[in-house]
Amino acid sequence: MNYDVIIIGAGPAGIFTAVEMLRRGSKKKILIIEKGQPVEKRHCPKSQTGKCMNCKPDCHITTGFSGAGAFSDGKLSLSCEVGGTLPELIGEQTAQETIAYTDNIYLEFGADEHVEGISNPDKIREIRKKAINASLKLVDCPIRHLGTEMAQQLYARIEKHLLDSGVEIMFNTACDDIIVEDGVCKGVFCSGNAISGNETVIAAGRKGADWLEKICVAHGIGHRPGTVDIGVRVEVRNEVMEEVNEVLYESKLIGYPAPFRNKVRTFCQNPGGFVAQENYDDGLAVVNGHSYKNIKSDNTNLAILCSHNFSVPFNQPIEYAKKVGELANMLGNGHILVQRYGDILDGKRTWEKELSFSNVKPSLPDAVAGDITAAIPYRTMTNIINFIKAVDDVVPGFASRETLLYSPELKFYSNRIKMDEHFNTNIKGLHCLGDSSGWTRGLMMASIMGVLMGRELSE
Ligand SMILES: Cc1cc2nc3c(=O)[nH]c(=O)nc-3n(C[C@H](O)[C@H](O)[C@H](O)COP(=O)(O)OP(=O)(O)OC[C@H]3O[C@@H](n4cnc5c(N)ncnc54)[C@H](O)[C@@H]3O)c2cc1C
């Protein structure tokens, strides 16, 4: 088997590489290798069973065509200030221009024309004033919201387009290794079979972060340790978030609360959304959130995240965060833990029956009440508590005693692969994209990295 371009991973970064190559009229032979299923065969059983079934060999939420995008909330962030550090590599102007270009591709494949967060500048000014008073920065970021169910349909159309245009996609196939000879990548190994390729693109997402780390060590691919974010998923009633939900859809707030002055930020806000569980291959259960376009809950959820970096003598951020996650999973007996904010302030755990005393009911029914502070490190927990107090000045009621905090909320950002602005690694013919490259953290940023890669490879 011999291909011009082999792409590992059919997430947004991988598929937009192929989409752009086709748009440029490239006749190159493209193979996408994806360990999961076609998008139409991806079904999370939880909607029937009510609880996570820990699907094997892979979680449907994070693997398969469109990657972590298929079941994601489908919020396309239209500002280059959001979604990762790619603009540092390619420049802000290129990033913003490519966002506009890629947004049009999403529209062509059926994304909703409506853009959130631009219609009420006066209200936005008022919210920013409150944020300034609370020592928080409000980041402007227009959002195109696909919604989980619409995202699946949109990606199904892209899948069909790629297949109809002659792109080969090997589903249910994990890439085990890359073939490197004399500093040049010559292809990949899948289940012991060699597949030759002139150019190899690794776009394995957060799911593939551990695998890529091993590949980097084995083949001497230049990289440096990435960051991990450790935090909580917060859930409140929609009434509390009404104003920011309506005006901004997603309030991106950043603060540096006392006493540590670490960066703390909000992330992935889901008005009327649902808290979700995500399972990694090694059994780690982490919390996330999403929202549908048409089915709404009474609650809004969002993540509050603190970044953690390490240097010497320890530089394994992913391992550190996993230990925190394992501790939380252990305390929850394998489930996601949930605790009321007021109980945290009182230094007590939350009991199951106490959850029913509140206006806000957990939208993740299999989360178990407990004590997240027994798992989250002191510094991180203090940052979160003080940040929530500051957000309460912008969104009154946010620091209510009944506000729910779920754990573990972990964001693994993979090692940062060293590349030039054309996405060349130190191994000739090898490129790394999207969340697995450590340069992106979101759908749009991963997609534009794919588009730019597609342009490079079309020539
Ligand atoms: C529940 C949830 C909600 C989210 N909501 C949003 C949101 O609203 N907005 C937003 O911007 N971002 C959101 N995200 C993040 C977003 O989905 C990711 O940033 C984005 O999908 C990254 O794209 P990617 O192509 O880099 O990787 P991924 O989408 O992770 O795709 C990587 C693919 O590679 C495959 N793979 C991995 N290893 C191998 C291997 N060895 N061989 C073959 N295939 C392999 C995986 O199966 C996967 O399909 C969400 C994520 C989750 C999990």
The ligand as an SDF file (V2000), in Angstrom:
LIG
                    3D

 53 58  0  0  0  0  0  0  0  0999 V2000
  -17.3530   16.3540   25.2380 C   0  0  0  0  0  0  0  0  0  0  0  0
  -16.5130   17.3530   24.4830 C   0  0  0  0  0  0  0  0  0  0  0  0
  -17.0250   18.6050   24.1650 C   0  0  0  0  0  0  0  0  0  0  0  0
  -16.2580   19.5360   23.4390 C   0  0  0  0  0  0  0  0  0  0  0  0
  -16.8380   20.7080   23.0660 N   0  0  0  0  0  0  0  0  0  0  0  0
  -16.1420   21.5660   22.2990 C   0  0  0  0  0  0  0  0  0  0  0  0
  -16.7470   22.7540   21.7990 C   0  0  0  0  0  0  0  0  0  0  0  0
  -17.9190   23.0000   21.9930 O   0  0  0  0  0  0  0  0  0  0  0  0
  -15.9870   23.6180   21.0780 N   0  0  0  0  0  0  0  0  0  0  0  0
  -14.6800   23.3670   20.7960 C   0  0  0  0  0  0  0  0  0  0  0  0
  -14.0450   24.1970   20.1360 O   0  0  0  0  0  0  0  0  0  0  0  0
  -14.0790   22.2320   21.2270 N   0  0  0  0  0  0  0  0  0  0  0  0
  -14.7700   21.3260   21.9550 C   0  0  0  0  0  0  0  0  0  0  0  0
  -14.1890   20.1670   22.3710 N   0  0  0  0  0  0  0  0  0  0  0  0
  -12.7890   19.9200   21.9720 C   0  0  0  0  0  0  0  0  0  0  0  0
  -12.7200   19.5210   20.5060 C   0  0  0  0  0  0  0  0  0  0  0  0
  -13.6190   18.4560   20.2520 O   0  0  0  0  0  0  0  0  0  0  0  0
  -11.2840   19.1620   20.1600 C   0  0  0  0  0  0  0  0  0  0  0  0
  -10.4510   20.2660   20.4400 O   0  0  0  0  0  0  0  0  0  0  0  0
  -11.1250   18.8130   18.6840 C   0  0  0  0  0  0  0  0  0  0  0  0
  -11.9770   17.7480   18.3360 O   0  0  0  0  0  0  0  0  0  0  0  0
   -9.6770   18.4470   18.3760 C   0  0  0  0  0  0  0  0  0  0  0  0
   -9.5840   18.0190   17.0610 O   0  0  0  0  0  0  0  0  0  0  0  0
   -8.3940   17.0430   16.6120 P   0  0  0  0  0  0  0  0  0  0  0  0
   -8.6360   16.7390   15.1920 O   0  0  0  0  0  0  0  0  0  0  0  0
   -7.1000   17.6260   16.9860 O   0  0  0  0  0  0  0  0  0  0  0  0
   -8.5490   15.7160   17.5110 O   0  0  0  0  0  0  0  0  0  0  0  0
   -9.7880   14.7720   17.8300 P   0  0  0  0  0  0  0  0  0  0  0  0
  -11.0610   15.4150   17.5020 O   0  0  0  0  0  0  0  0  0  0  0  0
   -9.5870   14.2700   19.2050 O   0  0  0  0  0  0  0  0  0  0  0  0
   -9.6080   13.5470   16.8070 O   0  0  0  0  0  0  0  0  0  0  0  0
   -8.5210   12.6720   16.8910 C   0  0  0  0  0  0  0  0  0  0  0  0
   -8.9060   11.3510   16.2440 C   0  0  0  0  0  0  0  0  0  0  0  0
   -7.7390   10.5320   16.1680 O   0  0  0  0  0  0  0  0  0  0  0  0
   -8.1030    9.1870   16.4340 C   0  0  0  0  0  0  0  0  0  0  0  0
   -6.8990    8.4750   16.8960 N   0  0  0  0  0  0  0  0  0  0  0  0
   -6.2040    8.6930   18.0310 C   0  0  0  0  0  0  0  0  0  0  0  0
   -5.1280    7.8900   18.0860 N   0  0  0  0  0  0  0  0  0  0  0  0
   -5.1570    7.1510   16.9520 C   0  0  0  0  0  0  0  0  0  0  0  0
   -4.3110    6.1190   16.4380 C   0  0  0  0  0  0  0  0  0  0  0  0
   -3.2130    5.7170   17.0790 N   0  0  0  0  0  0  0  0  0  0  0  0
   -4.6380    5.5690   15.2380 N   0  0  0  0  0  0  0  0  0  0  0  0
   -5.7530    5.9610   14.5580 C   0  0  0  0  0  0  0  0  0  0  0  0
   -6.5880    6.9250   15.0110 N   0  0  0  0  0  0  0  0  0  0  0  0
   -6.2740    7.5120   16.1820 C   0  0  0  0  0  0  0  0  0  0  0  0
   -9.1880    9.2960   17.4770 C   0  0  0  0  0  0  0  0  0  0  0  0
  -10.0170    8.1420   17.4510 O   0  0  0  0  0  0  0  0  0  0  0  0
   -9.9440   10.5600   17.0420 C   0  0  0  0  0  0  0  0  0  0  0  0
  -11.0340   10.2470   16.2270 O   0  0  0  0  0  0  0  0  0  0  0  0
  -14.9290   19.2190   23.0800 C   0  0  0  0  0  0  0  0  0  0  0  0
  -14.3840   17.9660   23.4080 C   0  0  0  0  0  0  0  0  0  0  0  0
  -15.1540   17.0260   24.0930 C   0  0  0  0  0  0  0  0  0  0  0  0
  -14.5620   15.6800   24.4070 C   0  0  0  0  0  0  0  0  0  0  0  0
  1  2  1  0
  2  3  1  0
  2 52  2  0
  3  4  2  0
  4  5  1  0
  4 50  1  0
  5  6  2  0
  6  7  1  0
  6 13  1  0
  7  8  2  0
  7  9  1  0
  9 10  1  0
 10 11  2  0
 10 12  1  0
 12 13  2  0
 13 14  1  0
 14 15  1  0
 14 50  1  0
 15 16  1  0
 16 17  1  0
 16 18  1  0
 18 19  1  0
 18 20  1  0
 20 21  1  0
 20 22  1  0
 22 23  1  0
 23 24  1  0
 24 25  2  0
 24 26  1  0
 24 27  1  0
 27 28  1  0
 28 29  2  0
 28 30  1  0
 28 31  1  0
 31 32  1  0
 32 33  1  0
 33 34  1  0
 33 48  1  0
 34 35  1  0
 35 36  1  0
 35 46  1  0
 36 37  1  0
 36 45  1  0
 37 38  2  0
 38 39  1  0
 39 40  1  0
 39 45  2  0
 40 41  1  0
 40 42  2  0
 42 43  1  0
 43 44  2  0
 44 45  1  0
 46 47  1  0
 46 48  1  0
 48 49  1  0
 50 51  2  0
 51 52  1  0
 52 53  1  0
M  END
$$$$
